[in-house]
């Protein structure tokens, strides 16, 4: 405040000076906006049912001191993910595991990552196991020793249930026995039986009954007695 003389008296002049930026330190820089969600990836993006895939979420910048939580979800129960994952302080990405369960047919599941209003999706393809047909496991003849003219029973065994009816070729190494030319193992069955008829003999005679499925062969002996 200053007193200024004048002809008619005196008046006071108040001068106020404001200095921008005056303080104890330098002006504060504006804070950076929080990092957003850049992408979510899966490695691999196609898996066999029952196996797992590794997911990765990536931010647009570094996570703050408290870390950044990203929510996760799956569109189909065939693929399981944790409810959320945290990108650690100073980090830009974090990984998580996607587990899968067995399915009867190939299935796609969308894995979603959510951070605030940012949402990113990636598709996981879960492949159903390929059903393989069973193989020829064994041939059994009962009884394996019998009197000529009697019948024996053969049993064809597979390594598992047939996916569809499977025709097995049957042969004999002797004209003294007559099996059917083919035996069909029904769908969903793992074995089938057949009858071997024999002829009377005057001497002990040994021969083979052979079954063939593709390139697979199984054999069993029969002994005929007088």
C-alpha positions as CSV (number, residue, x, y, z in Angstrom):
1,X,0.0,0.0,0.0
2,X,1.3,3.5,-0.9
3,X,0.2,7.1,0.1
4,X,0.0,9.3,-2.9
5,X,-0.2,13.1,-2.3
6,X,-2.6,15.2,-4.3
7,X,-4.1,18.7,-4.4
8,X,-7.3,17.8,-2.6
9,X,-5.6,15.5,-0.1
10,X,-4.2,12.1,-0.2
11,X,-5.5,8.8,-1.4
12,X,-4.1,5.3,-1.1
13,X,-3.1,3.1,-4.0
14,X,-3.1,-0.6,-3.4
15,X,-1.0,-2.6,-5.7
16,X,-1.3,-6.3,-5.6
17,X,1.2,-8.4,-7.5
18,X,0.5,-12.0,-8.2
19,X,3.3,-14.1,-9.5
20,X,2.2,-17.3,-11.1
21,X,4.2,-20.4,-10.3
22,X,5.7,-18.9,-7.1
23,X,6.0,-21.6,-4.4
24,X,8.4,-23.9,-2.7
25,X,9.2,-25.9,-5.9
26,X,8.8,-26.2,-9.6
27,X,5.4,-26.5,-11.2
28,X,3.9,-30.1,-11.0
29,X,3.8,-32.0,-14.3
30,X,0.4,-33.4,-15.2
31,X,0.1,-37.1,-14.3
32,X,0.1,-39.7,-17.2
33,X,-3.2,-41.4,-17.9
34,X,-3.4,-45.0,-16.7
35,X,-2.4,-47.8,-19.1
36,X,-5.1,-49.4,-21.1
37,X,-5.5,-52.9,-22.5
38,X,-3.7,-53.5,-25.8
39,X,-4.3,-57.2,-26.6
40,X,-4.8,-60.7,-25.4
41,X,-3.1,-63.6,-27.1
42,X,-3.0,-67.4,-26.8
43,X,-0.2,-69.8,-27.5
44,X,-1.1,-72.1,-29.1
45,X,-4.5,-70.9,-30.4
46,X,-5.5,-74.5,-31.3
47,X,-5.2,-77.3,-28.7
48,X,-6.3,-80.9,-28.3
49,X,-9.1,-81.4,-25.8
50,X,-7.7,-82.0,-22.3
51,X,-4.5,-80.0,-22.8
52,X,-3.8,-76.3,-22.0
53,X,-2.8,-73.1,-23.7
54,X,-0.9,-70.1,-22.4
55,X,-2.6,-66.7,-22.5
56,X,-0.9,-63.3,-22.4
57,X,-2.5,-59.9,-21.7
58,X,-0.6,-56.8,-22.8
59,X,-1.1,-53.2,-21.6
60,X,-0.6,-50.0,-23.6
61,X,1.9,-48.8,-21.0
62,X,3.5,-49.8,-17.7
63,X,1.4,-50.8,-14.7
64,X,1.4,-48.5,-11.7
65,X,2.9,-49.3,-8.3
66,X,-0.2,-51.2,-7.2
67,X,-0.3,-53.3,-10.4
68,X,-3.1,-53.5,-12.9
69,X,-5.9,-56.1,-12.6
70,X,-7.4,-57.5,-15.8
71,X,-10.6,-59.5,-15.6
72,X,-10.8,-62.8,-17.7
73,X,-13.7,-64.8,-18.9
74,X,-14.5,-67.7,-21.3
75,X,-17.6,-68.0,-23.5
76,X,-17.7,-71.8,-23.2
77,X,-17.1,-74.2,-20.3
78,X,-14.8,-76.3,-22.5
79,X,-12.1,-73.7,-21.7
80,X,-11.3,-72.5,-18.2
81,X,-9.5,-69.3,-17.2
82,X,-8.8,-67.6,-13.9
83,X,-11.2,-64.8,-12.9
84,X,-8.5,-62.2,-13.2
85,X,-4.8,-61.6,-13.6
86,X,-2.6,-58.8,-12.3
87,X,0.1,-57.1,-14.3
88,X,2.8,-56.4,-11.7
89,X,4.1,-52.9,-11.0
90,X,6.2,-51.6,-13.9
91,X,5.2,-54.5,-16.1
92,X,3.4,-54.3,-19.4
93,X,2.1,-57.9,-19.6
94,X,1.2,-61.0,-17.6
95,X,0.5,-64.6,-18.5
96,X,-2.3,-67.1,-17.5
97,X,-3.2,-70.7,-18.2
98,X,-6.3,-71.8,-20.1
99,X,-7.3,-75.4,-19.3
100,X,-9.6,-77.5,-21.5
101,X,-11.7,-80.5,-21.0
102,X,-12.6,-83.4,-23.3
103,X,-15.3,-82.8,-25.9
104,X,-17.1,-84.9,-28.4
105,X,-16.7,-82.4,-31.2
106,X,-14.4,-79.6,-32.1
107,X,-15.4,-76.5,-30.1
108,X,-14.4,-72.8,-30.2
109,X,-14.3,-70.7,-27.0
110,X,-13.8,-67.0,-26.9
111,X,-11.4,-65.8,-24.2
112,X,-12.1,-62.2,-23.1
113,X,-9.9,-59.7,-21.2
114,X,-11.5,-56.7,-19.6
115,X,-9.8,-53.6,-18.2
116,X,-12.2,-50.7,-17.5
117,X,-14.0,-50.1,-20.8
118,X,-11.2,-51.8,-22.8
119,X,-12.2,-55.3,-23.9
120,X,-10.1,-57.7,-26.1
121,X,-11.1,-61.1,-27.4
122,X,-9.2,-64.1,-28.8
123,X,-10.6,-67.5,-30.0
124,X,-9.3,-70.8,-28.7
125,X,-10.1,-73.8,-30.9
126,X,-10.4,-77.1,-28.9
127,X,-10.0,-80.2,-31.0
128,X,-11.9,-83.3,-30.1
129,X,-9.8,-86.5,-29.9
130,X,-9.7,-88.5,-33.0
131,X,-11.3,-91.9,-32.4
132,X,-9.1,-94.7,-33.6
133,X,-10.4,-98.1,-34.5
134,X,-9.3,-101.0,-32.3
135,X,-6.7,-103.5,-33.5
136,X,-6.8,-107.3,-33.5
137,X,-5.6,-108.5,-30.1
138,X,-6.0,-112.3,-30.0
139,X,-7.7,-115.4,-31.4
140,X,-8.8,-118.1,-28.9
141,X,-10.0,-121.6,-29.8
142,X,-11.8,-123.7,-27.2
143,X,-11.2,-126.5,-26.9
144,X,-7.9,-126.5,-28.7
145,X,-7.7,-130.3,-28.6
146,X,-10.8,-132.2,-29.7
147,X,-11.9,-135.4,-31.4
148,X,-12.3,-135.1,-35.1
149,X,-15.9,-134.5,-36.1
150,X,-16.6,-132.3,-33.1
151,X,-16.9,-128.5,-33.1
152,X,-14.7,-125.9,-31.5
153,X,-15.5,-122.3,-30.7
154,X,-13.3,-119.5,-31.8
155,X,-13.3,-116.1,-30.2
156,X,-11.8,-113.0,-31.9
157,X,-10.8,-110.3,-29.4
158,X,-10.1,-106.6,-30.3
159,X,-8.1,-104.1,-28.2
160,X,-11.3,-102.1,-27.7
161,X,-14.9,-101.6,-28.8
162,X,-15.5,-101.4,-32.5
163,X,-16.5,-98.0,-33.7
164,X,-18.6,-99.6,-36.5
165,X,-19.1,-103.3,-37.5
166,X,-15.7,-104.8,-38.3
167,X,-15.4,-107.8,-40.7
168,X,-12.6,-110.2,-39.8
169,X,-11.4,-112.7,-42.4
170,X,-11.1,-116.3,-41.1
171,X,-8.9,-119.0,-42.7
172,X,-7.7,-122.5,-42.0
173,X,-4.5,-124.3,-42.9
174,X,-6.4,-127.6,-43.2
175,X,-9.4,-128.9,-45.1
176,X,-10.3,-130.9,-41.9
177,X,-11.7,-127.8,-40.4
178,X,-14.3,-125.4,-41.7
179,X,-14.7,-121.9,-40.1
180,X,-16.9,-119.2,-41.6
181,X,-15.1,-117.1,-44.2
182,X,-15.7,-113.9,-42.3
183,X,-16.8,-112.9,-38.8
184,X,-18.3,-109.5,-38.0
185,X,-17.5,-107.8,-34.7
186,X,-20.6,-105.6,-33.9
187,X,-20.3,-101.9,-33.3
188,X,-19.4,-101.2,-29.7
189,X,-18.4,-104.8,-29.1
190,X,-14.8,-105.9,-28.4
191,X,-15.2,-109.5,-29.4
192,X,-17.1,-112.0,-31.5
193,X,-17.4,-115.8,-31.6
194,X,-17.7,-118.3,-34.4
195,X,-17.9,-122.1,-34.8
196,X,-15.3,-124.3,-36.4
197,X,-16.6,-127.6,-37.6
198,X,-14.1,-130.5,-38.0
199,X,-14.0,-133.9,-39.8
200,X,-13.0,-137.2,-38.3
201,X,-9.4,-138.2,-38.5
202,X,-7.4,-141.4,-38.2
203,X,-4.2,-139.7,-36.9
204,X,-3.5,-136.8,-34.6
205,X,-3.6,-133.7,-36.8
206,X,-2.5,-130.2,-35.9
207,X,-3.3,-127.1,-38.0
208,X,-4.0,-123.4,-37.6
209,X,-7.0,-121.2,-37.7
210,X,-6.0,-117.7,-38.8
211,X,-7.9,-114.4,-38.5
212,X,-7.0,-111.3,-40.5
213,X,-8.0,-107.7,-40.0
214,X,-6.3,-105.4,-42.5
215,X,-2.6,-106.1,-42.1
216,X,-3.1,-107.6,-38.6
217,X,-2.9,-111.4,-38.2
218,X,-3.6,-113.7,-35.2
219,X,-3.5,-117.5,-35.2
220,X,-4.4,-120.4,-33.0
221,X,-3.8,-124.1,-33.2
222,X,-6.3,-126.9,-33.2
223,X,-5.3,-130.5,-32.6
224,X,-7.7,-133.2,-33.8
225,X,-7.5,-136.8,-32.4
226,X,-9.0,-140.0,-33.7
